Amino acid sequence: MSYLRAEEILPPELLSQVQHYAQGQTLYIPKRDHRRSWGAVSGAKELLAKRNLEIQARRAAGESIRELAAQYCLAEKTIQTICAACRREAAP
């Protein structure tokens, strides 16, 4: 990643406002097109969501966290986190 000097690209009045809030700090400014979030284009986000639902279903069917962790090459804590997140999403 390359850095740009704010005074070279921002109008002086905007630069003054930014300096008021974050003088001397390094900022990350995200792209405006927020519809293209992480994994949306490649399909990775959808694949992980399907995997997580599969893990939750297999856990509900009685498979142990240890078994699931081994089968999916994930830490047991990660399996617990996935199952808890799926339960929260399913709650009314």
Residue pairs with C-beta under 8 A, 6 or more apart in sequence:
3 26
6 15
6 18
7 15
10 18
18 27
37 45
38 44
38 45
39 45
39 46
39 48
51 72
52 82
52 85
52 86
53 86
55 68
55 72
55 79
55 82
55 83
55 86
56 82
56 83
56 86
56 87
58 68
59 65
59 68
59 79
59 83
65 76
65 79
65 80
65 83
66 76
68 74
68 79
69 75
69 76
69 78
69 79
72 79
74 82
